[in-house]
């Protein structure tokens, strides 16, 4: 499912999904296209996202992670301190339509080490 660029901008302007924020259900994330990712052990505290085909689908402060084949919006970061560290999230380098970007996720198989070793190096 791909959101046209115009719809993505409207969602962002009208309080679209708050990418990367904690959730227990899609309504916690806002926006009609919102997903609340809650897979046990993978998204501690839930993770607001949405399906995407390109970075522009995700709005400001997020990008389209294409590492799994199906694009999911991920919150951008400069260092792990920008992420929900107390819940196990860190800043990882991930593929996007712009090459690679850094985003907040919990460690998963083959993710490698956080970009800053998991420390708060600041933005």
C-alpha positions in Angstrom: 0.0 0.0 0.0 1.5 3.3 -1.0 0.2 6.7 0.0 0.3 9.3 -2.7 2.5 12.2 -1.8 -0.4 14.7 -1.5 -2.2 12.4 1.0 1.0 12.0 3.1 1.3 15.8 3.3 -2.3 16.1 4.3 -1.9 13.5 7.0 1.2 15.3 8.4 -0.6 18.6 8.3 -3.7 17.2 10.0 -1.9 15.4 12.8 -0.9 12.3 10.9 0.8 9.4 12.6 3.4 10.3 15.3 6.1 8.1 14.0 8.2 6.4 16.7 5.9 7.3 19.7 4.7 4.6 22.1 1.3 3.1 21.5 -1.0 0.2 22.4 -3.4 0.6 19.4 -3.5 2.5 16.1 -5.7 5.3 17.6 -2.9 6.2 19.9 -0.8 7.2 16.9 -3.3 9.5 15.1 -4.0 9.6 11.4 -6.0 7.2 9.2 -2.9 5.4 8.0 -1.4 4.8 11.4 -0.1 1.5 12.6 0.8 0.5 16.1 3.6 -2.0 15.9 3.5 -4.3 19.0 5.3 -7.5 18.1 6.6 -9.1 21.3 10.2 -8.2 21.9 10.5 -6.2 18.7 8.7 -3.0 19.6 8.8 -2.4 23.3 5.9 -0.2 24.4 4.6 -0.1 20.9 5.9 1.9 18.0 3.7 4.3 15.8 4.4 3.8 12.1 2.7 3.6 8.8 3.3 1.7 5.5 5.4 3.7 3.0 7.0 3.5 -0.4 9.3 6.4 -0.1 10.6 8.8 2.5 8.1 11.5 1.6 5.3 9.2 2.7 6.4 9.5 6.3 6.5 13.3 6.9 8.9 15.4 8.8 11.1 13.6 11.4 10.8 10.2 9.8 11.8 8.1 6.7 10.8 5.0 4.9 12.8 2.0 6.1 13.0 -0.5 3.2 15.2 -3.2 5.0 12.3 -5.6 5.3 11.0 -5.2 1.8 7.7 -3.7 2.9 8.4 -0.1 3.8 7.6 1.2 7.3 8.1 4.7 8.6 10.8 5.1 11.2 11.7 8.1 13.4 14.9 9.7 12.5 17.8 10.2 14.9 21.4 11.4 15.1 22.3 9.4 18.2 20.7 6.8 20.5 19.8 9.6 23.0 17.3 10.8 20.4 15.4 7.5 20.8 13.4 5.9 23.6 16.6 4.5 25.2 14.9 3.5 28.5 12.7 1.2 26.4 15.6 -0.4 24.5 15.5 1.7 21.3 18.8 2.9 19.7 19.8 4.8 16.6 20.6 2.4 13.7 21.7 3.0 10.0 18.9 1.7 7.7 18.2 1.7 4.0 15.8 4.3 2.6 15.0 5.7 -0.9 17.7 8.3 -0.2 20.4 5.7 0.4 20.9 5.2 4.1 19.4 7.1 7.0 19.6 6.7 10.8 16.4 5.7 12.7 15.2 4.7 16.1 14.5 0.9 16.5 15.1 -1.8 19.0 17.9 -4.2 18.1 16.8 -7.0 15.8 18.7 -9.9 14.1 21.4 -8.6 11.7 20.8 -5.0 12.8 24.4 -4.6 13.9 25.5 -2.1 16.5 23.8 1.2 17.0 25.4 4.0 15.1 27.0 5.5 18.3 27.5 2.3 20.2 24.2 3.0 22.1 25.5 6.0 23.9 24.0 9.5 23.8 26.5 11.4 21.7 24.0 14.2 21.1 22.6 15.4 17.7 
